[in-house]
Amino acid sequence: MARRRSKEKQPSKEDYQLKEKLKIEEGVFDTRTMLRIGKLFSKGVVASMEFIIARGKEADVYLADAGEKLDTDFLALKIFRLENARFQKRIKYIEGDPRFGKVKNTVSEIVGAWCKKEYGNLLVAEAVGVHAPRPYAFNGNVLAMEFIGREGKPSRTMREEKLANPEKTLNAILEDARRLYSGELVHADLSEYNVLMKEGVPYLIDFGQAVHIKHPDAQAYLERDVFNILHYFSKRYGIERDAAEALRSITK
């Protein structure tokens, strides 16, 4: 059920808010990206944009006020850069995935497929009960998803937090990896940087590179995920786990 908003708020006001908010990013958003954000405004997904909350090599994430179609106050807008050659190195995560056909080896085509892929992967994560952002909508290189934080303040990464109960957190992450695998996906980029901590609960993020278990490199990516997580908890918290046993618990 959509969150109710004031009846006095007219579509013309939303259009005005879009123009005003995007002034802060003038010269950063290209025309295509602005048009795609505009469509999310017109569909009632976004009411207004606030400020950047995360800056990455391939995408930036903005805090936004949710539109009338969503039963929440805030959402996160992940905007992938259309002029980023790094994405051409990421096509290996798309090729070999049985869910995708042939993608042209151009940045714009790869970015569009990547955004669509992350949206689809998040839908799978939600369906199998993984703690991850809920996907709301996507358009081209713009992905609208659940904001992980509180009262407009984003949650910190696991690396930035000193965990009160690291053993419990590690168990929760491995359980979510198991649930994801039951949905026939491997995250493929799991690390302390891609886990957000909200009220003691770890949330997995950045699902663009997640691959189907039938991808030719899925097993290698899963082994890397397990190694990265176990290595982090061993190095920072002194928790030792057997990697082979952890892998078996995920794939059983």
C-alpha positions as CSV (number, residue, x, y, z in Angstrom):
1,M,0.0,0.0,0.0
2,A,1.5,3.3,-1.0
3,R,2.2,5.9,1.7
4,R,-0.4,8.7,1.5
5,R,0.8,12.2,0.7
6,S,-1.0,15.5,0.8
7,K,-3.7,16.0,-1.8
8,E,-2.4,19.5,-2.3
9,K,0.8,18.2,-3.9
10,Q,0.3,18.5,-7.6
11,P,2.3,16.9,-10.4
12,S,3.5,20.3,-11.5
13,K,5.2,20.7,-8.1
14,E,7.0,17.4,-8.6
15,D,8.3,18.6,-11.9
16,Y,9.5,21.8,-10.2
17,Q,11.2,19.8,-7.5
18,L,13.0,17.6,-10.1
19,K,14.4,20.7,-11.9
20,E,15.4,22.4,-8.6
21,K,17.1,19.3,-7.1
22,L,19.0,18.4,-10.2
23,K,20.5,21.9,-10.3
24,I,22.9,20.7,-7.6
25,E,24.2,18.1,-10.1
26,E,24.3,20.3,-13.2
27,G,27.1,19.2,-15.4
28,V,27.3,15.8,-13.7
29,F,24.1,14.1,-14.9
30,D,23.9,13.8,-18.7
31,T,20.7,14.4,-20.6
32,R,19.8,10.6,-20.8
33,T,20.3,10.1,-17.1
34,M,18.1,13.2,-16.2
35,L,15.3,12.0,-18.5
36,R,15.4,8.5,-16.8
37,I,15.3,10.1,-13.3
38,G,12.4,12.2,-14.5
39,K,10.5,9.1,-15.5
40,L,10.8,7.7,-11.9
41,F,9.4,11.0,-10.7
42,S,6.4,10.8,-13.1
43,K,5.8,7.2,-12.0
44,G,5.5,8.2,-8.3
45,V,8.7,6.3,-7.3
46,V,10.7,9.5,-6.5
47,A,9.4,12.7,-5.0
48,S,12.7,14.6,-4.7
49,M,16.4,14.1,-4.6
50,E,18.5,15.0,-1.5
51,F,22.2,14.4,-1.6
52,I,24.9,11.9,-2.4
53,I,25.5,9.2,0.2
54,A,28.0,6.9,-1.5
55,R,30.5,7.5,-4.4
56,G,32.0,4.5,-6.2
57,K,34.1,3.9,-9.2
58,E,31.2,2.9,-11.4
59,A,28.2,4.5,-9.8
60,D,27.0,7.0,-7.2
61,V,24.2,6.5,-4.7
62,Y,21.8,9.3,-3.7
63,L,19.3,9.7,-1.0
64,A,15.9,10.5,-2.3
65,D,12.4,11.2,-0.9
66,A,10.1,8.4,-1.9
67,G,7.1,9.1,-4.2
68,E,3.5,8.3,-3.5
69,K,3.7,4.8,-5.0
70,L,6.1,3.6,-2.2
71,D,5.2,3.0,1.5
72,T,8.4,4.5,2.9
73,D,10.0,7.9,3.5
74,F,13.3,7.4,1.7
75,L,14.9,5.4,-1.0
76,A,18.4,5.1,-2.6
77,L,19.0,6.0,-6.2
78,K,22.0,4.2,-7.7
79,I,23.1,6.0,-10.8
80,F,25.6,4.2,-13.0
81,R,28.0,6.3,-15.1
82,L,27.4,6.0,-18.8
83,E,30.9,7.0,-19.7
84,N,33.0,4.5,-17.8
85,A,35.3,2.2,-19.5
86,R,35.6,0.0,-16.4
87,F,32.3,-1.6,-17.3
88,Q,33.8,-3.2,-20.4
89,K,35.9,-5.3,-18.1
90,R,32.8,-6.4,-16.3
91,I,31.1,-8.0,-19.3
92,K,32.5,-11.4,-18.1
93,Y,29.8,-11.3,-15.3
94,I,27.1,-11.0,-18.0
95,E,28.4,-13.3,-20.7
96,G,27.9,-16.9,-19.7
97,D,24.9,-16.0,-17.6
98,P,22.0,-18.1,-19.0
99,R,19.5,-15.3,-18.1
100,F,21.1,-12.9,-20.6
101,G,21.6,-13.0,-24.4
102,K,24.4,-11.4,-26.3
103,V,25.2,-7.8,-25.1
104,K,27.0,-5.4,-27.4
105,N,30.5,-4.6,-26.2
106,T,29.7,-0.8,-25.8
107,V,29.7,1.0,-22.5
108,S,26.1,2.2,-22.8
109,E,24.8,-1.3,-23.6
110,I,26.8,-2.9,-20.8
111,V,25.8,-0.3,-18.3
112,G,22.1,-0.8,-19.2
113,A,22.4,-4.6,-18.9
114,W,24.3,-4.2,-15.6
115,C,21.6,-2.0,-14.1
116,K,18.9,-4.5,-15.2
117,K,20.9,-7.3,-13.9
118,E,21.3,-5.8,-10.4
119,Y,17.6,-5.1,-10.3
120,G,16.8,-8.7,-11.2
121,N,19.4,-10.1,-8.7
122,L,17.9,-8.0,-5.9
123,L,14.4,-9.5,-6.8
124,V,15.9,-12.9,-6.3
125,A,17.5,-11.9,-3.1
126,E,14.2,-10.6,-1.8
127,A,12.4,-13.7,-2.8
128,V,14.7,-16.1,-0.9
129,G,14.9,-13.9,2.2
130,V,18.3,-12.4,1.9
131,H,19.0,-9.2,3.9
132,A,19.5,-6.8,1.0
133,P,18.0,-3.7,-0.4
134,R,14.5,-4.2,-1.8
135,P,14.4,-3.2,-5.5
136,Y,11.7,-0.7,-6.5
137,A,12.3,0.2,-10.2
138,F,15.0,0.8,-12.8
139,N,15.3,2.8,-16.0
140,G,18.4,2.6,-18.1
141,N,21.3,3.4,-15.8
142,V,19.2,4.4,-12.8
143,L,18.2,1.9,-10.1
144,A,15.7,2.8,-7.3
145,M,16.0,0.6,-4.2
146,E,15.4,0.5,-0.5
147,F,17.5,2.9,1.6
148,I,19.5,1.0,4.2
149,G,19.7,3.4,7.1
150,R,17.6,5.3,9.6
151,E,16.0,8.8,9.4
152,G,17.9,9.7,6.3
153,K,21.3,8.6,7.7
154,P,22.9,5.8,5.8
155,S,24.2,2.7,7.6
156,R,27.9,2.2,7.7
157,T,29.8,-0.6,6.1
158,M,30.9,-3.6,8.1
159,R,34.5,-2.5,7.7
160,E,33.6,0.8,9.4
161,E,31.8,-0.8,12.3
162,K,33.3,-2.6,15.3
163,L,30.9,-5.5,15.6
164,A,29.4,-6.2,19.0
165,N,28.8,-9.9,18.1
166,P,31.1,-10.8,15.2
167,E,30.4,-14.5,15.4
168,K,26.6,-13.9,15.0
169,T,27.3,-11.5,12.1
170,L,29.5,-14.0,10.3
171,N,26.8,-16.7,10.7
172,A,24.2,-14.3,9.3
173,I,26.3,-13.5,6.3
174,L,27.0,-17.2,5.5
175,E,23.3,-17.9,5.9
176,D,22.4,-15.2,3.4
177,A,25.0,-16.6,1.0
178,R,23.3,-20.0,1.4
179,R,19.8,-18.5,0.8
180,L,21.1,-16.7,-2.3
181,Y,22.6,-19.9,-3.6
182,S,19.2,-21.6,-3.0
183,G,17.9,-18.9,-5.4
184,E,20.6,-20.0,-7.9
185,L,22.8,-17.0,-7.4
186,V,26.3,-16.3,-6.2
187,H,27.1,-12.7,-5.1
188,A,30.6,-12.8,-6.6
189,D,31.9,-9.6,-4.8
190,L,31.3,-10.3,-1.1
191,S,33.5,-8.5,1.2
192,E,33.5,-6.2,4.3
193,Y,32.9,-3.3,1.9
194,N,29.7,-4.7,0.5
195,V,27.9,-5.4,3.8
196,L,26.0,-2.6,5.6
197,M,25.2,-2.9,9.3
198,K,21.7,-1.8,10.3
199,E,20.8,-2.3,14.0
200,G,23.2,-5.2,14.3
201,V,21.9,-6.9,11.1
202,P,24.3,-7.3,8.1
203,Y,22.7,-6.3,4.7
204,L,24.4,-7.5,1.5
205,I,24.7,-4.8,-1.2
206,D,26.1,-4.3,-4.7
207,F,24.5,-7.2,-6.6
208,G,25.3,-6.2,-10.1
209,Q,28.1,-8.8,-10.5
210,A,26.0,-11.6,-9.0
211,V,25.9,-14.6,-11.3
212,H,23.6,-17.6,-11.9
213,I,25.1,-20.8,-10.5
214,K,25.3,-22.1,-14.1
215,H,27.7,-19.4,-15.0
216,P,31.0,-21.0,-15.9
217,D,32.9,-19.2,-13.2
218,A,30.2,-19.4,-10.5
219,Q,32.1,-21.9,-8.3
220,A,35.3,-19.8,-8.4
221,Y,33.3,-16.7,-7.5
222,L,31.7,-18.5,-4.6
223,E,35.0,-19.7,-3.3
224,R,36.4,-16.2,-3.5
225,D,33.4,-14.8,-1.6
226,V,33.8,-17.3,1.2
227,F,37.6,-16.7,1.3
228,N,37.2,-12.9,1.5
229,I,34.6,-13.1,4.3
230,L,36.4,-15.7,6.4
231,H,39.8,-13.9,5.9
232,Y,38.2,-10.6,7.2
233,F,36.7,-12.2,10.3
234,S,39.9,-14.1,11.0
235,K,42.2,-11.0,10.6
236,R,40.0,-8.6,12.5
237,Y,38.2,-10.7,15.1
238,G,40.3,-13.8,15.3
239,I,37.4,-16.1,14.3
240,E,38.6,-19.2,12.5
241,R,36.3,-21.2,10.2
242,D,37.1,-24.0,7.8
243,A,36.5,-22.7,4.2
244,A,35.6,-26.1,2.8
245,E,33.0,-26.6,5.5
246,A,31.6,-23.1,5.0
247,L,31.2,-23.9,1.2
248,R,29.4,-27.1,1.9
249,S,27.0,-25.3,4.2
250,I,26.2,-22.9,1.4
251,T,25.7,-25.4,-1.4
252,K,24.0,-28.2,0.5
